């Protein structure tokens, strides 16, 4: 009886395939790795054998039940419950591509959303039996021959000198048309390739501007240039008006979040491609982007000719959208043909991080100390409302070891540092400590408390690059002078917001507040009136921060 030997691609460890008896049904499962994707198996139906012991983070999975073919096969099988983390046989069925792969957490794996992909697959339990049982795992390493064995190539870390989180905002409107849209995608692909995408290098995502913006893929979806290029190729033309302003605002607000893959301390960048001119207002979107710490680059192509200028809402839209009107954040190409020579200069701009001025915002570059009145006239229930006021301001800011920092001091005749700027570096810890502050009860010496805070809380932060703010919350007359200590704080570069409740005299509040007094001093008759003041203080901090950066 003749026998046929079936070859198989081996990666480190293979199955030793025994000869298949003539006339036997089915195929021996192919041994694959944790990283093997659906698109790597070019068959309508295939039996594979997943290894055991793969780390969950090695599984990149998009979808639920039906998975995008860029997904790990073994990851999809574990996610679906077909196999456990110990591995096993899996049968894979190829399907056409589809829209909207959903995100679902199952069996220890959080799958990810994907708006569109060119091919899909499903997985079921592979057939177990003699075919799987006959396979024995053996090493494929040869005996020593005196030659050094090649090391297993490590996963590419990318260009570490160009760390940035970048969103390409491409023009998908009728302005550009299908042909130039494809040329635009080709150019973006070349830029992405030259950037040196990798786990420790730049990460990129893609948003398409048209009638309504659409996030095509996020920063976390792909960390290799090959996958990014394939994803860009898959993006379809949408058409409609070129509502670039709407798309830029959407990107600034929705694209750069921890859930979508943004990294702490890494510059956030949007590269906006505009073919001709935007159909809507882009200036407001640029302001929103700056508030969120996003550096906007405008790549304009084919500027409007003189006959078309009347159709442009704002001829100076480029200057108004970028972070600084200094020429660094704008880039022009005459047309979409022969653009290869423009790739390297644009990449050099995107990798010049010291000029990413908009990465610093009021949300991530401030030190805010709260000076909280714990006197007897406040009472325990009202003291809790004061703590809630403090928490609502603090939680707005990006608290981290390299971001915003929060401190709190409670005062009566004495002062107690509840926590300093360096005690806690996460928002969760800061908010938990604020909730648990114990009410002191006593007299009111606000002037001494200001001097104490300047000396003991702000003093150790002299070298901090963050702008310093002090928010004072008090309900009554101070028994000591507040004017001198407040002036010393102002001279030390500390901006003071004073918030008075109930019997707090307006003259004290104005004496403590920074100039202009009317925008830095607030008063409410009831403690329940503190809530509406939260947004006023936050806006004031951001306004003062932006003015200090001019």
SERODREN-147719 format. One record per residue (C-alpha): residue in three letters; x negated, z, y; residue number from 1. Coordinates in Angstrom, 2 decimals, decimal comma, padded with zeros to 5 digits. Layout:
N
SITE  rest       px       pz       py   nr
SITE   ALA        X        Z        Y  NUM
...
This chain:
550
SITE  rest       px       pz       py   nr
SITE   UNK   000,00   000,00   000,00    1
SITE   UNK  -001,47  -001,03   003,33    2
SITE   UNK  -001,67   001,33   006,26    3
SITE   UNK  -001,77   000,78   010,01    4
SITE   UNK  -003,81   002,97   012,34    5
SITE   UNK  -002,16   003,64   015,68    6
SITE   UNK  -004,54   004,09   018,65    7
SITE   UNK  -003,77   006,53   021,45    8
SITE   UNK  -005,32   007,22   024,84    9
SITE   UNK  -007,21   010,54   024,67   10
SITE   UNK  -007,77   012,90   027,60   11
SITE   UNK  -010,06   015,74   026,53   12
SITE   UNK  -008,01   016,72   023,43   13
SITE   UNK  -006,19   014,22   021,24   14
SITE   UNK  -004,03   014,11   018,20   15
SITE   UNK  -005,82   012,96   015,09   16
SITE   UNK  -003,39   010,27   013,99   17
SITE   UNK  -002,96   009,81   010,28   18
SITE   UNK  -002,14   006,36   008,94   19
SITE   UNK   001,54   005,55   009,20   20
SITE   UNK   002,99   004,56   005,85   21
SITE   UNK   004,40   001,07   005,79   22
SITE   UNK   008,11   001,01   006,40   23
SITE   UNK   008,24   004,47   008,00   24
SITE   UNK   010,64   004,90   010,91   25
SITE   UNK   009,67   006,14   014,40   26
SITE   UNK   006,38   006,43   016,20   27
SITE   UNK   003,87   009,23   016,30   28
SITE   UNK   004,17   011,06   019,68   29
SITE   UNK   001,55   010,25   022,27   30
SITE   UNK  -000,51   013,24   023,43   31
SITE   UNK  -000,29   013,55   027,23   32
SITE   UNK  -001,58   015,95   029,88   33
SITE   UNK   000,22   018,31   032,26   34
SITE   UNK  -000,22   015,72   035,03   35
SITE   UNK   001,11   012,63   033,19   36
SITE   UNK   003,98   011,15   035,20   37
SITE   UNK   006,97   009,10   034,17   38
SITE   UNK   005,50   006,03   035,87   39
SITE   UNK   002,42   006,31   033,59   40
SITE   UNK   004,59   005,58   030,51   41
SITE   UNK   005,62   001,96   030,82   42
SITE   UNK   008,23   001,94   028,03   43
SITE   UNK   012,01   002,16   028,00   44
SITE   UNK   011,78   004,93   025,42   45
SITE   UNK   008,73   006,89   024,32   46
SITE   UNK   007,91   010,02   022,34   47
SITE   UNK   005,21   012,20   023,87   48
SITE   UNK   003,65   015,54   023,02   49
SITE   UNK   003,20   017,99   025,90   50
SITE   UNK   000,32   020,46   025,73   51
SITE   UNK   000,86   024,18   026,02   52
SITE   UNK  -000,47   026,53   028,63   53
SITE   UNK  -000,07   024,31   031,69   54
SITE   UNK   000,16   026,32   034,93   55
SITE   UNK   003,54   025,99   036,64   56
SITE   UNK   001,87   024,83   039,86   57
SITE   UNK   000,50   021,81   037,98   58
SITE   UNK   004,03   020,50   037,53   59
SITE   UNK   005,19   018,27   040,37   60
SITE   UNK   008,88   017,61   039,73   61
SITE   UNK   011,39   015,68   041,83   62
SITE   UNK   015,08   015,77   040,91   63
SITE   UNK   017,33   017,40   038,33   64
SITE   UNK   018,52   015,88   035,01   65
SITE   UNK   017,41   012,50   036,38   66
SITE   UNK   013,84   012,70   037,69   67
SITE   UNK   011,89   010,36   039,96   68
SITE   UNK   009,20   008,61   037,93   69
SITE   UNK   006,50   010,21   040,10   70
SITE   UNK   007,37   013,53   038,39   71
SITE   UNK   005,31   015,20   035,69   72
SITE   UNK   006,97   014,48   032,32   73
SITE   UNK   006,09   017,90   030,90   74
SITE   UNK   007,18   019,58   034,14   75
SITE   UNK   010,55   017,83   033,96   76
SITE   UNK   010,91   018,83   030,29   77
SITE   UNK   010,22   022,50   031,05   78
SITE   UNK   012,53   022,35   034,10   79
SITE   UNK   015,29   020,85   031,95   80
SITE   UNK   014,78   023,42   029,18   81
SITE   UNK   013,83   020,76   026,63   82
SITE   UNK   010,57   022,60   025,88   83
SITE   UNK   009,01   025,89   026,95   84
SITE   UNK   005,69   026,46   028,67   85
SITE   UNK   004,10   026,42   025,19   86
SITE   UNK   004,65   022,63   025,06   87
SITE   UNK   006,10   020,45   022,34   88
SITE   UNK   007,52   017,00   021,59   89
SITE   UNK   009,57   015,25   024,28   90
SITE   UNK   011,46   011,96   024,29   91
SITE   UNK   011,48   010,14   027,63   92
SITE   UNK   014,01   007,46   028,65   93
SITE   UNK   013,28   005,16   031,60   94
SITE   UNK   016,03   004,49   034,17   95
SITE   UNK   016,33   002,46   037,39   96
SITE   UNK   015,42   004,02   040,71   97
SITE   UNK   018,03   005,85   042,75   98
SITE   UNK   018,79   007,60   046,04   99
SITE   UNK   018,71   011,35   046,63  100
SITE   UNK   016,93   013,29   043,90  101
SITE   UNK   018,21   016,86   044,24  102
SITE   UNK   016,21   020,08   044,35  103
SITE   UNK   017,04   022,77   041,77  104
SITE   UNK   015,15   025,85   040,53  105
SITE   UNK   015,24   026,16   036,73  106
SITE   UNK   013,08   027,72   034,01  107
SITE   UNK   010,42   028,88   036,44  108
SITE   UNK   010,04   025,51   038,17  109
SITE   UNK   011,34   024,66   041,64  110
SITE   UNK   011,99   020,92   041,66  111
SITE   UNK   011,81   019,08   044,98  112
SITE   UNK   014,09   016,69   046,81  113
SITE   UNK   013,19   013,05   047,25  114
SITE   UNK   015,28   010,63   049,27  115
SITE   UNK   014,51   007,52   047,19  116
SITE   UNK   012,25   006,26   044,41  117
SITE   UNK   011,85   002,98   042,55  118
SITE   UNK   012,22   004,31   039,00  119
SITE   UNK   013,67   007,34   037,19  120
SITE   UNK   013,65   008,97   033,79  121
SITE   UNK   015,43   011,60   031,71  122
SITE   UNK   014,03   013,81   028,97  123
SITE   UNK   015,43   015,14   025,70  124
SITE   UNK   014,00   017,13   022,83  125
SITE   UNK   011,56   015,02   020,82  126
SITE   UNK   012,05   014,64   017,09  127
SITE   UNK   010,13   017,24   015,15  128
SITE   UNK   009,10   016,60   011,59  129
SITE   UNK   006,25   015,34   009,48  130
SITE   UNK   005,00   013,02   012,18  131
SITE   UNK   004,34   015,85   014,63  132
SITE   UNK   003,23   018,18   011,88  133
SITE   UNK   000,55   015,81   010,63  134
SITE   UNK  -001,21   015,69   013,95  135
SITE   UNK  -004,13   018,09   014,24  136
SITE   UNK  -005,74   018,91   017,55  137
SITE   UNK  -009,42   018,07   017,38  138
SITE   UNK  -012,20   017,88   019,90  139
SITE   UNK  -013,30   014,41   020,93  140
SITE   UNK  -016,71   015,62   022,11  141
SITE   UNK  -019,63   013,94   020,33  142
SITE   UNK  -022,63   015,86   018,95  143
SITE   UNK  -025,46   016,39   021,46  144
SITE   UNK  -027,55   013,26   021,94  145
SITE   UNK  -029,84   014,46   024,69  146
SITE   UNK  -027,65   012,78   027,33  147
SITE   UNK  -025,66   014,88   029,77  148
SITE   UNK  -021,93   014,61   029,30  149
SITE   UNK  -019,92   013,52   032,33  150
SITE   UNK  -017,97   016,30   033,98  151
SITE   UNK  -014,20   016,07   034,09  152
SITE   UNK  -013,43   014,75   037,57  153
SITE   UNK  -011,99   017,46   039,76  154
SITE   UNK  -008,79   016,97   041,71  155
SITE   UNK  -009,67   015,51   045,11  156
SITE   UNK  -009,72   018,08   047,86  157
SITE   UNK  -009,68   015,48   050,65  158
SITE   UNK  -011,52   015,36   053,95  159
SITE   UNK  -012,02   019,03   054,86  160
SITE   UNK  -013,24   018,02   058,34  161
SITE   UNK  -009,84   016,55   059,16  162
SITE   UNK  -007,38   019,34   058,35  163
SITE   UNK  -004,03   018,45   059,90  164
SITE   UNK  -000,35   018,33   058,94  165
SITE   UNK   000,79   014,88   060,06  166
SITE   UNK   004,22   013,27   060,23  167
SITE   UNK   004,25   009,48   060,65  168
SITE   UNK   007,42   008,64   062,61  169
SITE   UNK   007,90   004,93   062,00  170
SITE   UNK   010,23   002,52   063,79  171
SITE   UNK   013,02   001,37   061,48  172
SITE   UNK   015,29  -000,17   064,11  173
SITE   UNK   016,54  -003,72   064,61  174
SITE   UNK   013,96  -003,90   067,43  175
SITE   UNK   011,20  -004,24   064,89  176
SITE   UNK   012,98  -006,24   062,19  177
SITE   UNK   012,22  -006,45   058,47  178
SITE   UNK   009,01  -008,49   058,71  179
SITE   UNK   007,26  -006,34   061,33  180
SITE   UNK   008,59  -003,22   059,58  181
SITE   UNK   006,59  -004,21   056,50  182
SITE   UNK   003,50  -004,84   058,63  183
SITE   UNK   004,00  -001,39   060,19  184
SITE   UNK   004,13   000,22   056,73  185
SITE   UNK   000,95  -001,61   055,79  186
SITE   UNK  -000,82  -000,24   058,88  187
SITE   UNK   000,41   003,31   058,26  188
SITE   UNK  -000,84   003,05   054,68  189
SITE   UNK  -004,32   002,07   055,92  190
SITE   UNK  -004,37   005,02   058,33  191
SITE   UNK  -003,26   007,40   055,56  192
SITE   UNK  -005,99   006,08   053,27  193
SITE   UNK  -008,76   006,48   055,85  194
SITE   UNK  -007,64   010,01   056,79  195
SITE   UNK  -008,86   011,35   053,43  196
SITE   UNK  -005,65   012,98   052,17  197
SITE   UNK  -006,21   015,85   049,75  198
SITE   UNK  -005,34   019,45   048,93  199
SITE   UNK  -007,82   020,82   051,48  200
SITE   UNK  -007,74   017,83   053,83  201
SITE   UNK  -004,93   016,24   055,83  202
SITE   UNK  -001,39   016,28   054,43  203
SITE   UNK   001,09   013,63   055,54  204
SITE   UNK   004,82   012,96   055,48  205
SITE   UNK   007,03   010,14   056,72  206
SITE   UNK   010,13   009,98   058,93  207
SITE   UNK   012,03   006,80   059,80  208
SITE   UNK   013,63   006,45   063,24  209
SITE   UNK   016,72   004,27   063,48  210
SITE   UNK   020,34   005,01   064,40  211
SITE   UNK   019,94   008,37   062,63  212
SITE   UNK   016,54   009,84   061,62  213
SITE   UNK   015,66   010,10   057,95  214
SITE   UNK   012,84   012,18   056,47  215
SITE   UNK   011,47   009,94   053,72  216
SITE   UNK   009,05   012,51   052,27  217
SITE   UNK   007,58   015,86   053,31  218
SITE   UNK   004,03   017,21   053,59  219
SITE   UNK   004,32   019,03   050,26  220
SITE   UNK   005,51   016,01   048,27  221
SITE   UNK   002,14   014,26   047,80  222
SITE   UNK  -001,46   015,40   048,16  223
SITE   UNK  -003,25   012,25   047,00  224
SITE   UNK  -003,70   009,00   048,90  225
SITE   UNK  -002,53   006,96   045,91  226
SITE   UNK   000,84   008,73   045,74  227
SITE   UNK   001,29   008,53   049,51  228
SITE   UNK   000,60   004,77   049,53  229
SITE   UNK   003,12   004,25   046,74  230
SITE   UNK   005,72   006,36   048,58  231
SITE   UNK   005,21   004,41   051,83  232
SITE   UNK   005,63   001,15   049,94  233
SITE   UNK   008,97   002,38   048,58  234
SITE   UNK   010,51   003,08   052,00  235
SITE   UNK   013,36   000,71   052,83  236
SITE   UNK   014,26  -000,77   056,24  237
SITE   UNK   017,31   000,97   057,83  238
SITE   UNK   018,04  -000,96   061,06  239
SITE   UNK   020,17   000,27   063,98  240
SITE   UNK   019,07   001,40   067,44  241
SITE   UNK   015,58   002,77   067,96  242
SITE   UNK   016,66   006,34   068,75  243
SITE   UNK   013,08   007,59   068,83  244
SITE   UNK   013,89   010,64   070,95  245
SITE   UNK   016,51   011,80   068,47  246
SITE   UNK   014,09   011,27   065,59  247
SITE   UNK   011,21   013,08   067,34  248
SITE   UNK   013,40   016,09   068,12  249
SITE   UNK   014,64   016,18   064,51  250
SITE   UNK   011,07   015,98   063,21  251
SITE   UNK   009,81   018,79   065,46  252
SITE   UNK   012,67   021,08   064,42  253
SITE   UNK   013,11   020,27   060,71  254
SITE   UNK   009,91   018,73   059,34  255
SITE   UNK   007,28   021,39   060,05  256
SITE   UNK   008,47   024,44   058,09  257
SITE   UNK   006,84   026,60   055,43  258
SITE   UNK   009,41   025,34   052,89  259
SITE   UNK   008,41   021,71   053,51  260
SITE   UNK   004,70   022,35   053,15  261
SITE   UNK   003,36   023,18   056,62  262
SITE   UNK   000,16   025,24   056,45  263
SITE   UNK  -000,60   028,25   058,62  264
SITE   UNK  -003,22   027,66   061,30  265
SITE   UNK  -003,40   023,88   060,75  266
SITE   UNK  -002,65   021,52   063,70  267
SITE   UNK   000,81   019,92   063,54  268
SITE   UNK   000,90   016,25   064,55  269
SITE   UNK   003,58   013,57   064,90  270
SITE   UNK   002,36   009,99   065,19  271
SITE   UNK   005,26   008,07   066,76  272
SITE   UNK   005,29   004,28   066,33  273
SITE   UNK   007,41   002,46   068,90  274
SITE   UNK   007,95  -001,29   068,73  275
SITE   UNK   008,98  -002,19   072,26  276
SITE   UNK   010,83   000,82   073,73  277
SITE   UNK   013,10   003,68   072,63  278
SITE   UNK   016,90   003,37   072,95  279
SITE   UNK   017,31   007,02   074,02  280
SITE   UNK   015,63   009,74   076,07  281
SITE   UNK   012,25   010,72   074,63  282
SITE   UNK   011,18   013,16   077,36  283
SITE   UNK   013,43   016,01   076,19  284
SITE   UNK   012,24   015,48   072,60  285
SITE   UNK   008,64   015,74   073,80  286
SITE   UNK   009,45   019,10   075,43  287
SITE   UNK   011,03   020,38   072,19  288
SITE   UNK   007,96   019,23   070,24  289
SITE   UNK   005,67   021,14   072,61  290
SITE   UNK   007,78   024,28   072,20  291
SITE   UNK   007,29   024,02   068,43  292
SITE   UNK   003,54   023,50   068,78  293
SITE   UNK   003,60   019,86   067,69  294
SITE   UNK   001,02   017,41   069,04  295
SITE   UNK   002,76   014,09   069,77  296
SITE   UNK   000,81   010,82   069,57  297
SITE   UNK   002,57   007,69   070,79  298
SITE   UNK   001,45   004,40   069,22  299
SITE   UNK   003,17   001,69   071,26  300
SITE   UNK   003,22  -001,88   070,02  301
SITE   UNK   004,32  -005,00   071,90  302
SITE   UNK   005,17  -003,49   075,29  303
SITE   UNK   008,32  -004,86   076,92  304
SITE   UNK   007,78  -008,01   078,97  305
SITE   UNK   008,81  -007,97   082,68  306
SITE   UNK   012,18  -009,56   081,88  307
SITE   UNK   012,94  -006,70   079,45  308
SITE   UNK   011,93  -003,79   081,70  309
SITE   UNK   015,49  -003,46   083,02  310
SITE   UNK   016,63  -002,49   079,52  311
SITE   UNK   014,14   000,39   079,27  312
SITE   UNK   015,68   003,75   080,21  313
SITE   UNK   012,35   005,21   081,32  314
SITE   UNK   009,33   002,96   081,86  315
SITE   UNK   007,00   006,01   081,81  316
SITE   UNK   008,36   007,27   078,47  317
SITE   UNK   004,89   007,43   076,87  318
SITE   UNK   003,46   009,77   079,51  319
SITE   UNK   006,51   012,03   079,39  320
SITE   UNK   006,59   012,37   075,59  321
SITE   UNK   002,97   013,37   074,95  322
SITE   UNK   001,41   016,81   075,20  323
SITE   UNK  -001,02   015,89   077,99  324
SITE   UNK  -001,03   012,72   080,09  325
SITE   UNK  -004,79   012,27   079,71  326
SITE   UNK  -004,96   009,10   077,62  327
SITE   UNK  -005,91   010,95   074,44  328
SITE   UNK  -002,39   011,17   073,01  329
SITE   UNK  -001,38   007,53   073,57  330
SITE   UNK  -002,53   004,41   071,78  331
SITE   UNK  -001,53   000,79   072,25  332
SITE   UNK  -001,67  -002,25   069,99  333
SITE   UNK  -000,65  -005,69   071,31  334
SITE   UNK   001,22  -006,65   068,11  335
SITE   UNK   001,45  -005,93   064,37  336
SITE   UNK  -000,92  -008,74   063,35  337
SITE   UNK  -004,63  -008,12   062,75  338
SITE   UNK  -004,28  -004,36   063,13  339
SITE   UNK  -007,09  -003,35   060,75  340
SITE   UNK  -009,53  -002,89   063,65  341
SITE   UNK  -007,20  -000,27   065,17  342
SITE   UNK  -007,14   001,98   062,10  343
SITE   UNK  -010,47   003,78   062,54  344
SITE   UNK  -010,06   004,62   066,27  345
SITE   UNK  -006,62   006,13   065,61  346
SITE   UNK  -007,92   008,16   062,65  347
SITE   UNK  -010,76   009,49   064,83  348
SITE   UNK  -008,20   010,72   067,37  349
SITE   UNK  -006,10   012,42   064,68  350
SITE   UNK  -009,19   014,22   063,35  351
SITE   UNK  -010,39   015,46   066,76  352
SITE   UNK  -008,79   018,87   066,39  353
SITE   UNK  -010,40   020,51   069,40  354
SITE   UNK  -008,17   018,35   071,60  355
SITE   UNK  -004,94   019,32   069,82  356
SITE   UNK  -003,84   021,45   072,77  357
SITE   UNK  -000,18   021,62   071,76  358
SITE   UNK  -000,93   023,54   068,57  359
SITE   UNK  -000,91   026,70   070,71  360
SITE   UNK   002,60   027,76   071,72  361
SITE   UNK   004,34   030,82   073,07  362
SITE   UNK   005,51   031,47   069,50  363
SITE   UNK   002,06   031,64   067,89  364
SITE   UNK  -000,36   032,56   070,70  365
SITE   UNK   000,91   035,79   072,31  366
SITE   UNK   000,37   039,55   071,93  367
SITE   UNK   003,61   041,45   072,66  368
SITE   UNK   003,66   045,26   072,90  369
SITE   UNK   006,98   047,11   073,14  370
SITE   UNK   007,10   050,38   075,09  371
SITE   UNK   010,21   052,17   073,81  372
SITE   UNK   011,89   055,11   075,58  373
SITE   UNK   012,46   057,95   073,09  374
SITE   UNK   013,77   060,51   075,62  375
SITE   UNK   016,64   062,92   074,94  376
SITE   UNK   019,10   060,98   077,10  377
SITE   UNK   018,95   057,99   074,75  378
SITE   UNK   020,37   059,60   071,62  379
SITE   UNK   019,79   058,54   068,05  380
SITE   UNK   022,53   055,86   067,79  381
SITE   UNK   021,47   054,18   071,04  382
SITE   UNK   017,82   054,43   069,97  383
SITE   UNK   018,77   052,31   066,93  384
SITE   UNK   020,25   049,68   069,28  385
SITE   UNK   016,95   049,64   071,19  386
SITE   UNK   015,06   049,06   067,92  387
SITE   UNK   017,44   046,23   067,06  388
SITE   UNK   016,69   044,69   070,48  389
SITE   UNK   012,94   044,92   069,77  390
SITE   UNK   013,37   043,42   066,28  391
SITE   UNK   015,40   040,47   067,56  392
SITE   UNK   012,64   039,56   070,00  393
SITE   UNK   009,80   040,10   067,50  394
SITE   UNK   011,33   038,01   064,72  395
SITE   UNK   011,38   034,91   066,94  396
SITE   UNK   007,57   034,72   066,98  397
SITE   UNK   005,15   033,37   064,34  398
SITE   UNK   003,45   036,64   063,42  399
SITE   UNK   000,23   036,25   061,42  400
SITE   UNK  -003,44   037,21   061,45  401
SITE   UNK  -004,16   034,05   063,47  402
SITE   UNK  -000,81   033,82   065,30  403
SITE   UNK   001,38   036,09   067,40  404
SITE   UNK   000,77   039,84   067,20  405
SITE   UNK   003,21   042,70   067,80  406
SITE   UNK   002,66   046,39   068,64  407
SITE   UNK   004,99   049,27   069,53  408
SITE   UNK   004,60   052,58   071,38  409
SITE   UNK   007,32   055,24   071,72  410
SITE   UNK   007,17   057,58   074,70  411
SITE   UNK   008,72   060,73   076,11  412
SITE   UNK   006,36   063,06   078,02  413
SITE   UNK   003,97   062,18   075,18  414
SITE   UNK   003,13   058,82   073,64  415
SITE   UNK   003,00   057,78   070,01  416
SITE   UNK   001,54   054,46   068,81  417
SITE   UNK   004,01   053,39   066,13  418
SITE   UNK   001,73   050,48   065,14  419
SITE   UNK  -000,99   048,45   066,84  420
SITE   UNK  -001,63   044,70   067,04  421
SITE   UNK  -003,98   044,71   064,04  422
SITE   UNK  -001,95   046,92   061,69  423
SITE   UNK   000,45   044,28   060,32  424
SITE   UNK  -000,02   040,51   060,04  425
SITE   UNK   003,32   039,40   058,56  426
SITE   UNK   006,75   039,25   060,17  427
SITE   UNK   008,34   041,02   057,21  428
SITE   UNK   006,05   044,05   057,54  429
SITE   UNK   006,44   044,25   061,32  430
SITE   UNK   010,26   044,17   061,14  431
SITE   UNK   010,29   046,77   058,35  432
SITE   UNK   008,13   049,17   060,38  433
SITE   UNK   010,29   048,72   063,51  434
SITE   UNK   013,42   049,58   061,50  435
SITE   UNK   011,80   052,82   060,27  436
SITE   UNK   010,59   054,17   063,64  437
SITE   UNK   011,71   057,82   064,01  438
SITE   UNK   013,35   058,96   067,24  439
SITE   UNK   011,17   061,49   069,12  440
SITE   UNK   013,48   062,98   071,84  441
SITE   UNK   012,01   064,59   074,98  442
SITE   UNK   011,40   063,84   078,67  443
SITE   UNK   010,51   060,55   080,42  444
SITE   UNK   007,00   059,78   081,71  445
SITE   UNK   006,94   055,97   081,87  446
SITE   UNK   003,86   055,70   084,10  447
SITE   UNK   001,66   057,68   081,70  448
SITE   UNK   003,05   055,59   078,82  449
SITE   UNK   002,06   052,33   080,54  450
SITE   UNK  -001,51   053,62   081,11  451
SITE   UNK  -001,70   054,83   077,49  452
SITE   UNK  -000,57   051,43   076,18  453
SITE   UNK  -002,97   049,44   078,37  454
SITE   UNK  -005,88   051,63   077,29  455
SITE   UNK  -005,15   052,16   073,58  456
SITE   UNK  -003,12   049,11   072,52  457
SITE   UNK  -004,33   046,26   074,74  458
SITE   UNK  -007,85   047,67   075,23  459
SITE   UNK  -009,11   046,74   071,73  460
SITE   UNK  -007,68   043,18   072,19  461
SITE   UNK  -009,87   042,21   075,17  462
SITE   UNK  -011,46   039,35   073,21  463
SITE   UNK  -008,15   038,01   071,89  464
SITE   UNK  -007,36   034,40   072,93  465
SITE   UNK  -003,63   035,26   072,99  466
SITE   UNK  -001,74   035,90   076,24  467
SITE   UNK  -000,68   039,55   076,64  468
SITE   UNK   002,89   040,75   077,30  469
SITE   UNK   004,40   044,23   077,61  470
SITE   UNK   008,17   044,74   077,22  471
SITE   UNK   009,36   048,15   078,51  472
SITE   UNK   012,78   049,44   077,42  473
SITE   UNK   013,99   052,60   079,20  474
SITE   UNK   017,28   054,30   080,01  475
SITE   UNK   016,41   056,55   082,96  476
SITE   UNK   014,32   057,75   085,89  477
SITE   UNK   010,65   058,34   085,20  478
SITE   UNK   009,25   061,76   086,15  479
SITE   UNK   005,94   060,21   087,19  480
SITE   UNK   004,73   057,25   089,25  481
SITE   UNK   005,17   053,82   087,59  482
SITE   UNK   003,87   051,63   090,41  483
SITE   UNK   000,14   052,39   090,04  484
SITE   UNK  -000,04   052,09   086,22  485
SITE   UNK   002,02   048,85   086,32  486
SITE   UNK  -000,28   047,35   088,97  487
SITE   UNK  -003,31   048,22   086,80  488
SITE   UNK  -001,63   046,48   083,86  489
SITE   UNK  -000,99   043,36   085,97  490
SITE   UNK  -004,63   043,36   087,08  491
SITE   UNK  -005,66   043,50   083,40  492
SITE   UNK  -003,77   040,23   082,77  493
SITE   UNK  -000,72   041,81   081,13  494
SITE   UNK   002,68   040,33   082,03  495
SITE   UNK   005,39   043,03   082,12  496
SITE   UNK   009,10   042,60   081,43  497
SITE   UNK   011,12   045,72   082,28  498
SITE   UNK   014,52   046,25   080,66  499
SITE   UNK   016,67   049,10   081,99  500
SITE   UNK   019,80   050,64   080,49  501
SITE   UNK   022,39   053,10   081,86  502
SITE   UNK   020,63   055,33   084,45  503
SITE   UNK   017,39   053,39   084,80  504
SITE   UNK   016,84   052,89   088,58  505
SITE   UNK   016,49   049,29   089,69  506
SITE   UNK   013,57   050,18   091,99  507
SITE   UNK   011,52   051,45   089,00  508
SITE   UNK   012,32   048,32   087,01  509
SITE   UNK   011,15   046,06   089,84  510
SITE   UNK   008,03   048,16   090,49  511
SITE   UNK   006,99   047,74   086,84  512
SITE   UNK   007,93   044,06   086,41  513
SITE   UNK   005,59   041,13   087,00  514
SITE   UNK   006,31   038,58   089,74  515
SITE   UNK   008,71   037,00   090,37  516
SITE   UNK   010,56   040,32   089,94  517
SITE   UNK   014,02   038,79   089,50  518
SITE   UNK   012,97   036,92   086,35  519
SITE   UNK   010,99   039,83   084,82  520
SITE   UNK   013,38   042,77   085,41  521
SITE   UNK   016,69   043,16   083,55  522
SITE   UNK   019,44   045,77   083,60  523
SITE   UNK   022,53   046,53   081,54  524
SITE   UNK   024,99   049,39   081,93  525
SITE   UNK   025,58   049,79   078,16  526
SITE   UNK   023,15   049,76   075,23  527
SITE   UNK   025,33   047,12   073,57  528
SITE   UNK   024,41   044,89   076,52  529
SITE   UNK   020,82   044,63   075,29  530
SITE   UNK   021,69   041,84   072,84  531
SITE   UNK   022,29   039,10   075,48  532
SITE   UNK   018,97   039,98   077,15  533
SITE   UNK   016,99   039,04   074,00  534
SITE   UNK   017,10   035,31   074,75  535
SITE   UNK   016,23   035,92   078,43  536
SITE   UNK   013,05   037,81   077,49  537
SITE   UNK   012,02   035,19   074,90  538
SITE   UNK   012,56   032,36   077,38  539
SITE   UNK   010,60   034,30   079,98  540
SITE   UNK   007,65   034,81   077,63  541
SITE   UNK   007,59   031,11   076,76  542
SITE   UNK   007,91   030,09   080,42  543
SITE   UNK   005,01   032,34   081,46  544
SITE   UNK   002,89   031,16   078,53  545
SITE   UNK   003,38   027,48   079,39  546
SITE   UNK   002,57   028,12   083,05  547
SITE   UNK  -000,64   029,90   082,05  548
SITE   UNK  -001,73   026,82   080,07  549
SITE   UNK  -001,39   024,39   082,98  550
